[in-house]
Amino acid sequence: FLSGQATLRDLRLPAPPPAALPASSAPSAAPDAPALAPALAHVGVERCEFRIGDSHGWCAADLTDALTAPRGQVRVLAEFLDAQGLSAWAAGLAAPPSPTAPPPVPLPQRAQALAEGLRTLGRDANVSLRLSADALRTFDPTVRQVYTVRNLLLDAALRDRAAFASVTAGLCGGTYRSRVDLPLDGNDPNARLRMDLRDVLACESIQPQINLVFPGNTLYGSFSRTQDVTAPIVDVLANALDPNHPLPIAGVAKMIALDGLVEGRAAPHFVTAVFPGLNLAQYRYARMTAFTTFPGDGSAVNDMIFNGPVYDMYMEGATAADTVGRYEVGLILLSTPQPPEWNHDLRLGRIPLLKVKARIQDGKLVDDEVAYPWPTESLFTVFLKNNLFYRVWLSATREK
């Protein structure tokens, strides 16, 4: 239901097109009258309560020139919001497709038209939205998981030829923050997207998200992740209209995960003979630090550093836009511990053990291929024993 009070002032709608006249009765030389654009001088909403399915809340609004150059505020306070239910309700408001209707407009064209509309509307707009909800339930079709965030606060605005939206919420014992900035002055074709996850617990619904980018990595503790990227505005809007639209982002990200297990291929016997206790099939780590660079072509370049109880390891490589990943896995041999940031920058003490190529599909590795850079035990022993970092590490190990 929907109850409350709404006032509209000076609403102007375009006149319907005149009915076709017979050719004999049509005026011979009548100039076409200019079409009037719709306009709404003022809209006010007070004490409005809504209940749509499981969603329940209240809203208020005070807007002038709402259809041409909106100025004012919109406020929504909700007890609970169900994103799927609201989307289904909104879709039901649309008129059913007519058999004579033209074919649907392709997604890129719809996104381009939306971008142009925002640029036109944003020239003189000064409007803000604040939405606060105790809980929001949403569904991610990519992993087929339902997520409920708590204490949601959304702020959005359209002013000074720019638009932004920021979200803060609680998720699985941690916090989620994100912000999207859209410049609408025509000088910058890219949007900026920032995201910050802090101390999120590895609850059951979170694990599929990790498997999307790192299959075989099971997290038992918590993780944090920051991301700062840019993407073309048209692609950002297209992705908002359809999450299946690829988003070519460019920028960087960093993730820290605590207490996890990586499952992979076991190392050859001659490797484990040199490094007793090394278990690549099930490697338990206390901390993983992952550095990611997005070049903007749909690929992701990753450098992951693992701190384990016996051996520190690394995994570096890239996942292409076609979800095929090529990575090198190895040990980090240093006599003293060093921060992951140092090892990421300097790559000191790295000994490669194997190379992996695989395709990521539905959170799993398929068509995987494993190669060992050391073709024989003798070559491995010769080159390893001549490695400076191995000798330093071995000396430090014997002194313990």
N, C-alpha and C positions, 0 to 999 in steps of 0.2 A: 504494500500500500504506500501511498504518498499523501501526506497531509501537511498543510501549512498555508502561507500567504505569499502570493507572487503578484507583482504589479509590472505592467508593461506600458511605456509611454511613447507615443509617436512612432508606432510600428508601421512601416511602409513595405509592401510587398510588390514585386513586379506584376504588372497587369498580364493576364493570360493572353496568348496570341489570338487575334481576331479570327473568326470563322472564315473559311474560304468563300469568296463570292463568285457567282457566275461571271464569266469573262465579259458578258454584255453589260453587266451592271457594275463592274469594277471601275473606280475612278481612273481617268486617263493619265493624270499627272499629279499624284499626291505624294509628297515626300514622306519618307519613313520617319516616324516620330522616334526620338532617341529613347532607348530602353532605360528605365530608372532602376538603379541598383537597390537591393533591399537595404533597409536601414532600421535601426532601433535606438531611439534617443536615450532610453534608460530602462534598466531592468533591476528590480529589487526583489529579493527573496528573504523572508523572515520566518523564523520558527517552523522550518520545514523538516519534518521527520520522514524517513523512508525505511522501508523494509522490503528487500528484494531477495527472495529465497532465504539463505542464511545471513545475508548482509543486513545490517541495521545501523542507522546513524542519523545525523542531523546536519543540515547545511544552511548557509546564509550567503547572500551575494548582494553587491551594490556596484553596478556597472553602468557606465555611460558610453554611448556610441558603440554598443556591444558588437555590431557587425562590421564596422568600418575601421575605427581606431579605438579599441576598447581601453578604458581606463577604470580602475577600481580594484576591488578585492573579492575573492571567493574563499569561503572557509567551509571545511568539512570536518566534522568530528564523528568518528565511528566507533562503535563497540566491537564490531567484527565485520570484516570484508572478505568475500569469497570472489577472487578474481575470475575464476572460470564461470561461476554463476552470473556475475555481472556481464561478462562478455556474451554469454548465451542470451541473456535478457536484451542486451543492446542489439544483438543480431536479429532477434525476433521483432524488433521495432521496424526494421527495414521492410519495404514492400516486397512481396515475392517477385521473382524475376518473370518478366513477361516474355511469351514466345517470340514477340517481335522486337524485343530489346536488342540493342547492338551488343556485340561480343564484349566481354569484360576488358577493361584497359590493362595492359601488361603492368606488372609490378614496378619496373624501372620508371615508366611514364607516370604512374601514380605518385611515386616518391618524388620525382622531379616537380610535378604539379604542386605537391604539398610543400616542397621547399620554396617554390615561387610564391605560394600563398602566404607562407610565414614571412617572407621578405616584404611582401606588400603590406601585410597586416602590422608588421613590426616597425614600420616607418614612424608612426605616431602613437604606438601603443604604450601603455604603462599599466599593466595588469599583473596581479600576483595571485597565486593559489597556495593555500596551506591546508594540508590534509593530515590529520592525526587519527591513528587507529590503535586500539588496544591490541588487535591481532589481525593479521592478513594471511589468508591461505591462498597459495598459488601453486601452479602445476608446471613443471618443466618437461615438455614433450621429448627433449633430446635424451633424457635419462629415465623418463616415465616415473618421476618421483613427485610427491606432494610435499611442499615446504610451508611451514607456518612460522612467520616472523612476529616478534612481539614489539610493542612500543614503537610502532612505525610513525615516522615524521617525514613528510614530503613537503618540500618548498619548491615552487616553480614560479618563474616570472618571464614576461615578455616586455622588454623596454630597452631604450637606447639602441635600437637595431640589433638586439641580441636576445637570445633565449637561454635559460638554464633550468635545470632540475636537479635537486639534491635529495638524497634519501639517507636516513639513519634508522637502524632497526637492530633488534637483538635476534641472534641466530645461533641456535645450538650452544648456548652458554657463552657466546662471544658477541662481538659487535660487527655490524656491516654498515659501511658508508660508501656512497658512490655519488658522483656528480658528472653531469653532462653539460657542456657549454657549446652553444651553436651561434657562431657569428653570422649575422644576417645582413651585413653591410655590403656584401659582394666582393670584399677584398680578400677573404680567406675562405677557400672552398672546404676546409676541414673542420670537423668538430673535435673537441677534446673530451676524452672519457677517462675518469679517474675512479679507482676502486680501492678500498682498504678493508680487509678482513683481519680482525684481531682476536686471537685466542679462541678460535672456533673449535669446539670439540668434534671429534670424528664420530658423530652419530651415524646411525645406519643409513640415513638418506644422503649424507655427505660423501660417503665412499664412492658412489657411482660418478660423482663429479671429478674426483681425483683420477679414477680409471679412464676418464675421457682423454686425459693428457698424459697419464703415466700408468698404463696397465701393469698389473703385477705389484703395485706399491700399496700395501695395506697399512693404514694408519690407525694406531691405537690411542695416541695422545691427542694433542691439539695442533692447530696450524694457524699461521698468519700469512697474509699475502697482500702486497701492494702492487698496483698497476697504474701506469700513466701512459696513455697512448692517444693517437689521433687517427681519424678515419674520415673519408669523404662524407659530407653532410648527406648527400643523396643516399649513400649506402647505409648510413645510420638510420635514416627514416625508413628505408626499405626493410631493414632488419627489424625495426619496430613494428612494421605492418605484417611482416612474415619472418619469424625467427629462423626459418630455413635459408634465408638469403645470406650468403657469405659476407663477412665483414672484414675487409682487408685493413688490419690495424698496423700502425707503425709506432714503436716506442719500446718501453722496457717494463719488466715485472720482476719481483723478487718474492720468494716463498720460503718460509721456515716451518718445518714440520718436526714434531717431537715424538719419539717412540714409534717406530714403524718397522715393517718387514718387506724386503724386496725379494721376489721370487724370480729365478731365471735359470739359465743353463749352468750345470756344474762345470767347474774348471777341470782341465786334464790332470792326470795323476802327477806328471812331472812338475806342474805348477804348485799343487798342494804339497808336494814333497819339499819344495823350497820354502813355502809359506805354510807351516803347520797350523791347522785349525781354520784355514780359510774356507768358507762355505759360500760359494756364489749361488748355489741352488736356493738357499734360504739365508739371506744376509740380514741380520737384525741390526738396526742402527738406533742410536740415541737421538741424533739430530741430522736433519737433511736441510741444506741450504741450496736453493735453486735460483739461478740467475737466467732470465729469459730476455732475448732481444727479438722484436718483431720487425722485420725489414719492410713490411708493407705489401708484400706479394702473396700473403696467405700462409707463409711459412713461419716457423718459430725456431730460433737458435737457442739451445739450452746448454747450461753447464751446471751440473748437480754435484754437490760435495756431501759425502756421507761420513759422519763420525760414529765409528763403531767401538765396541768394547776391546777388540784386539787390533783390527786393521781399519784405517780410513780409506775410503774409496772415492772414485769420481766417475761420472758418466757425462760425456760431452758429445754433441752432435746437433742434428737438426731434424725437425719433422716438416716435410714439404706440404704444400697446399693440398696434395692428393692423399694426405695422412700417412705417407710412407716415411718412416723414421730410419735414420742411419746414425748409429751411435758407437762410440768407443768406450769400453769399460776397463778400468784399471785401478791400481793401488796408488796411494800417496805415501811415500816413504820419506819421512823427515825425522831427525833426532828429537826435535821439540815440536809441540803443537803450534799451529798458527791459525789465525782467524780465517774463516772461509773466504772473506773478501780478499785477503792477501793471495790465497791460492788461486782464486778466480782471476786476479789481475796478472800474477806472475807465473802461474802453472808450474811451480817448483815441485820437484820430487815425484813426478807422475811416471808410473810404469804401466804401459798398456798391456792388458791381458787378452782381450777378445774384442771383436767388432760384431755388431748386431745390426741386421736390417730386417724390418718387419713393417706390416701395415696395421694401423689401428682401426678396428672396426667394432662398434658397439662396446667400447671399453675393454677390448681384448686384443692381444697380438695374434695376427694370422699371417701365414706365409712367411714365417720368420726364417732367417738364414744367419748362421753363426760362423765366423771365421776367426782363426787364431793368428796373430801377427808373427808368432814364433813357430816355424814349421816343424822343428824337431826339438827334442829335449836338449841336445848338445848345443844348438844355436841359442836356445833360451838361456842355458847356463852360462855360456861364454859371454853373451851380451849383457846379461844381468850382472854377472860378477864384475864386469868392467864399468858398471854404472856407479857414478859417484854417490848418488843418493842412497843406493842400495847398501854400499859399504858403510856410509855414515849411519844409516838406520840399523844395520846389523851390529855395528860396534856399540851403538847405544842400547840395543836389546841385550847384548851380552853383559853389559855393565849393571843391568837391573837385577 
